Amino acid sequence: MKRLPILVILIAGLFAASCSKKAPEFVNNIPDNAFAVVSMHPQQIFDKGQLSTIESVKKEITDEFILSMIENPTSSGLMLNEYSYVFVYFIDDNPIVGFISGMADKGDFNAVIDKIKEKAGGETVDLEGISIYSPDEEATLAWNDDQVLFLGSPQYEYTAEEMNAEITRLFNLEKENAITSIVNFNDFTGKMKDLNVWVSSDEVKKLMEKVDAMNGPDIKFPLEFPNNYAQIFFEFVDGAMYMHSESHFSEEVEKNVESVMITKKNINDDLLEITPGGDLLLGLAFSMDLEKLQEMMEKVGTDNLPDIAGKVEEVTGVPADEIWNALNGDFVLAINGVEDGGMIPVEALIGIGLKNDEVQKKIMGTVGGMVPIEDQGDFFLINTNGIEIYSGIVKDTWVITNTSGYKDAISGSGLDASLKDSKFMDYAGGGMGMYMNLDLSTYPAALQSMMSQDAKTAKMFELITGSLTSLGIEAQQYENNLTLLTAKKDENSLYTLLKLADELD
């Protein structure tokens, strides 16, 4: 795969994410067969990310003119206070990457082109009121008084005549052939935040073939999925980054949507009650409909499942289909910190929903051939290298944990603090939730010491702790939310993240 010219990519990369609600007129030059669109608001990104102060951005750029544009973006001539758009579509079977932006000052932009010509050569061609510049056969810039359009292909070299014809077509695109003729895209533009992604399913099969996704497992697509869309929105505020995504299904899929919704509407509440959450470092829980999942897998089809099944039986001593048939789709994982000076500074619990106890008994039989196991009736006690691990069935969940006193607590009045008493509950409103504590300074002292054994990891520890607080994810059937809290509440999260990446480099 060829790489697009670095100079042109750098120019396109100057423009990135957020605030206006109405799509500008030049969006009508994006074709309706574009299957992916990223919208960005340049001024917001420059202001929030303080790009001119990030050394990792500047040190990768050796061209003095491009560097001056990073430090003074208004010199580009492009419209910075309006969204710019990157889009991808196919011409025949060839992928085309496009970038479109408003023109603020044509004189400044012409000066940009003149500087590029000094480095890359080539001449500008005027065609039907459009100025066109092609430094090579992989990319072309075109502009008029109102807008700038970049087109390039990572796989195909177009002749100048072919590219000029496509540019002329896009500049004169009829509105019924523009992406704005798609109702869902217009819905998307009305909700845009700082950085936004819109994806159509219409070309998903062709796209996967192009990126060689089908060279792995033999995945089959029994159905085409037109008119289904995903919308993703990123917002950077002081102290937090928010991501929100939505799935929008076609009428045909909507009629049968319940048959493809493998995630249940809510996490099984019992999972949260039986899982410790006193000093939560990581919590993850989900509830799935395994019958729907199996039906989907059968429709898609994969040839390597027998190999996986064989390995499962080899490890567990139980046939994979017997394990699968015993599962009920619930899962929970929790890792809590402990400061009692034990051998392990964390207590972990894994919970797997089961329909019966037979699978646990058979697997414990296999494990018993390797390490000492004591059958205590309601729990098995596994003793490995002086570490005691409990295995038992609690509220239809197979629990495996090294949590001290868990057996007595769960058999008595319950846990002192469960996941229901933790920050996990901020992300437990759907069928899947996750919480991760990223403030490493709150971790047990022994664990902090383990993570800071050499200068490199100690630096990483310090940087992460000084930059991030927590990560939370909530997945619902049609919507998903991600929240990344940063450590500096009065600093924009984009700048915090860029600075962290710069310092980790």
N, C-alpha and C positions, 0 to 999 in steps of 0.2 A: 504494500500500500504506500503510495507516494505521500509525502508530507507537503502541506500547503506552505507557500513561501513565508518565512518567518517574519519578514517585514510587514506583510499584509496582515498576518495573524496578530502581530503586536498592535497594529492600528485598531483592528476589530476588538482586541482585548482591552482597549482603553475604555470601553463603554460597557458598563454593567449596572444596576438595579433600583427604583421605587415609588411613587406616591400619587401620580395623576390617575384618575379613574376612567377617563375617556380615551379610547385608542385614537392616535393621530391619523390624519387622512392617508398618509403614505402606507398604512397597514393594508390598504386595499391593493397594494402591489405584491402582497404575498399570495401565492396561488393556493387554491382550495385543496390541492392534493398534498400540501405540506402536512407531514404526520408528526412533527415535533417542532415546537416553538418555545423559545426562551425570551422572555421580555425583561428588560433591564432599564433602570433609570440612572444615567451616568452621574449626575450631580449628587444624588443621594449616596452612591457608592464612594465617590471621591471624598465627600464630606464625612460620612460615617466611618469609612475605612482609613481615612487619612493616608491615602496611598503614597503620597509624595514623601512620607516619613518612613516607609517600610523598606529597609535596606535590601531584603531578599527580592523585592520586586525590581528595584533599580539595578542591582548588581548583575542580573541576568541580561541586561540591555547594554550593548556596547555602542550602539548608534547614538551619537550625541543629540541628533534631532528628535529621535523617539524619546530619549530621556528627558529632553526639555518639554515634550508634550505631557509626560507623566507628571512633571513638576508644575506645569502650567497647562492644564487640559483645555482651557478656552482657546488656546492657539490652534487647535485642530480645525476650527471652523464648523464643527458639528454641533448640533443642538443638544445641549447637556441637560436642559430642564424638562425634557420630554423622554418618554420611553424609547429605547432602541430595541430591535428584535433580531434574534438569530433564528433561522428556520432551516429545516431539512426536508427535501422531497426527492422524488425520483424522476429522471427523464429516461424513459424506457426502463432499463434495469440499472442505470447509473445514478448513484447518490449525488445530490447537489447540496452544498452548504451555502446558505445565503445570510447576509447581514444587511439590515436596512435601518437608516437613521435619518432624522430631519437635518436640513441644512440651515445653519445659523448665519454663517458668513462665507459666501462663496469665494471671496478673495483670499481669506485665510486658508480655505481648503485647497485652492489652487496652489498656494505657496507650499502646502504639505506635499502635493503631488510633484511639484518641481524639485523639492528636496529628495523625494524618493527616486525621481528620474536620475539625479546625480549619482546615485548609488547603483540603481538597477537598470538604467537605460530605458529605451522604449519611448514611444511617442503617443500623444493623445489624439484620438480620432473623434470627430464630431459627426453624430448621426441622428437626424431628426430632432435636433434640439437637445440631444444627450451627449455629454462628453464621456468617452470611454478610454480607459487606460489598461493595457494588459502587459505587465512586465514579463510574463511567461505564459505557457499554454495550460496552466493549472488554475489560474485565478484572474479575475477581471474586476476592476472598479469602474462604476458608472455613476454619473451625477448630473443634476440639473439645478435650477435655482432653488428647488424645494427639498430635495432629498439626495441621499447617497446610497447606492446599492453595491454590495460586494457579492460576487458569485464565484464559487470554486468547487472543484471535485477532487476528493482524495484518491480516486481510482481511475479516472478517465481524463484523457487530454482532448479537449474540444478544439476544433479549428476556430479561428477568429470569426469566421462567418457564422458558425453554429452558435457561438456565445453571444455575438452581437444580435442575432435573431432572437435569442431567448431574452436578452436584456430589453430589447424593444418590445417584446410581448408583455413582459412584466410591467414596464412603465406605462403601457396602454391597456392593462388588464381590465376587462369588463367586470363590474362588481359582482355579477352572478357567478363569475369564475374565481372570485377572490375568497380568501379564507374568512372574510367578514360575512360571507353568505351562510356560514355554519353557525347555527344558533348557539351551540355549546361554546364556541370560541368567543362569541360576544359576551356570554355569561362569564367566561373566564376573565376577559379584560375589565369587566366591572368590579372584580374582586382583587385586582392585583395589589401586591405588597412591594417589598424591596426587590426580590428576585423571584421570578415566576416561571413555571414550566407547564406547558400544555402538550398532551400526547394523544394522538388518535390511534386506534387499533387497526385502522384500515390496511396499513402496510407492515404489520408486525411480522408476518410470515416471511415476507421478502427481506425485511431488515435482518431477521435472525439468520437467514441464509447468507446475507452479505457479510455479517460479522463472524461467520463460521461457527455460530452457536450450535449448529446441528452436527458438528464433527465429533461431539461427545456422545452422550446417550442418544439412542434412536428414538427421538421424540416425534410423535405423529400429531397432526392437527386435523381432527375429523371435521371441524367446522371452520368456516370463515367468521370473523367477528367484526363486521363493519359497524360504524356509528356508535362505538363505545369510546369513552374518553376518560383521561385522568388529568386532574388539575392539582398542581403543587405550588404552594406559596411559602416563601421565606421572608421573615420580618426580623430585622436587627434593631433592637432597642437597647437602652442603657441597662446593663446587667443581665440580659437574656437574649437568646435567639429562639424564635418560634418557627416551626414548620407545620403547615396544615395541608393535608392532601384529601382529595375527594375522588370517588369513582362514580362515573355517570354511564349508565347502561342504556343500550338501545331498547326500543319497545319489545323486540323479539326476545332479548335476553331478560328484560325486566319481568316478562311473564313467567319465566322459569328461574328467576334469580335465586329463589330459595334452594334450588337444586345445586347451585354452585357456591353457596355461602358456607364454606367449611368451618369458619369461625363462628361460634355461638354468640348470641347477643351479649351475654354476660359471663364473667368468670364464675365458676362454681364457688359459692360463698364458703363452703366447708374447707376448701383449699386454704383460704386466708386465715381461718380460725385455728387450724392445726399447725400453722407454720410460724416459727419464731421470728420476731421482728424488733427485738430490743435495741440492738445497735446495728442497724441494717446497712450493709455495704453494697449488697446486690440482691434485688428481688425480681423474680420473673414468674409469671403465671399466665396460663391460657387454657381455654376450654374449646375443643374442636369436635365437630361432628365427623367421626371416622367413617361412617357409611358413605357420606357424600365425598369425603376425601378419596376413598377407595374407588368409587364410581368414576371420579375425575381421573385418577391414575390409570384406570382401565381404558378410558377413552383416549387419553394421551398416549399411553403405552411406553414402556421402557424395557429394553432387552437385557439390562444388567441386573434386574431384580433377583433372578435366581442366584446369582453370585453373592449378592448381599445377604439373601436368606440363608445361604449355606454358611457364611461367616458368622451370622448371628447364632445359629445352632451350634457351631463349633465352639463359640465362646461360652454360651449359656447352658448347653446341654439340652435345650428345649427347642423343638421345631419353631421356626419363625412364624408360621401361620397360627400356631397355638398361642404364641405371645400376642400376635396382632388381634386375634379374636377375643382375648381376655381384656384388652385395653378399652377404656371408656372415653378417652380423648382429653382427660384432665392432666395437667402437668404443673408443677410448681418447683421453683428452686430459690433458696434463700441462703445467703452467706452473711453471718453476723460476726462482729468483732468481739473478742473476749480479752480481759486483762488479768486473768487469774494465774498467769505464769505457767500455764500448761505447755505441753510440747508443741501444740498447734495453736496459733493465736486467733484462729477463726473457728466458728461452728457452722457447719453446712447441713442443709436438709434438701433432699430430693424427694418429691412426691409424684407418683405416677398412678393415675386412676385405673382401678381394676374392677372387673365384674365379679371375680372370685379370687380365692386364696391359692389356687392350685399352682399357678405360675411361680409365685413366691416360694412355695415349698420346694418345687423342683429345682429352681435356681439356687436356693440355699443348700440343696443337696450337692449340687455341683461345686459351690463355693466351699462347702464343708470338707471337700477332698483336698483343699489347698491350705486353709487356715482353720484354727479352732472356732467352733460355733456351739453355743449353748442354747438349746430350745427352752425358753422360759414361758411357753404357753402363748401369751398374747404377743410376745416379741422374741425374735432371735437376737442373741448377743454375739457379735463377731469381735474377736480379739486379735488384732494384728499389730505386732511390734509394740505392744503396750497401749495401743489406742483402741478404745471401746466404741463400736458402731452398733446402733440398734436398727433392726429391720422388722417392720410389723405393718399390719393393716389397720388404718385409722380412718373411719368414715369413708369406706370404699376407696381408700388411697393407700398405695404401697409406699410407706415412708422409710427412707434410709437416712440416718442422721448420726452425727457424733455430738449432738447437743447434750450438754451435761444436765441430768435430771429430767430429760424429756419424757421418758417412760412414766415416771411417777406423776409428772405434771399433767400429761395428757390423759392419764387414767384417773386423775383426781379432779381438782377444781378447774383445770385448764391452765394455759400458759399465762405467765405474768404479763407478757407483751407479745402479741401476734402481729402478722402483717397488717391486720386491721387497725393496729395502733401505730403504724409507721407511716413514713412519707410515701410509701408505695401507694397508699389510698388516693393520692392526688392523680394517679394514672390508672385507676382500676374501674373506669366507667364503661369499658367495652369487653370484648371477648379475650383480649390480651393486654397485659400491662407489664411495664418494666420500670424499675428505678435503680439507678447506680449512683452511689456516692463518689464524687470525683475529688472531694477535698481530702487529699491523702494525709493531711495533718491531723485529721480526726481518727485515723486508723490506729489499731493497737500498736503500742511502742515497738513490740517485737516485729510486727509486720513492716512498720516503717523502717526499722533497721535492716530487714532483709531486702527492702527495695532500694536501699541507699548504700550498698556495700562497696561501690566504686564511684569514682568521680563523675562518670558519664551518667549513670542512673541517678546519682544524687542530684545532679543538675536538672535532669528531667523531672524528678520528684518535686523539686523546688518550683520549677516553672509551671507544672500542671497545677500544683496546689495554689500557687499565686494567681492562677488564671481562671480555673474552673471550679464549680461547686457541685453540680449534679446534672444527670441526664435522665429524662423521663420520657417514656413512650406509651401512648394509649391507642390501641387499635380497635375500631368499631367496624361494623360490617360495610359501611359506605364511606367512612371518614377515619383518618388517622391524624394524631397529633404528636409532635415531638417538641420537648422543651429542654433547651440547654441553658442552665443558669451559670453565669460567669461570676467570678469572685469580686470584681470591681463594679459596684452598683452604679457608680456615676460615670462609667466609661462605656461607650457603645460596644456591643458585643462583637461587631465585625472587626473593629480595630483591635480588640482583645485577642480575637482568634488569629488575625493576620500577624500580630506581634508575636503571639505564641509560636506560630509556624516559623516565623523569622528567627526566633531565638533557638528553636529546636534544630534548625537547619545546620 
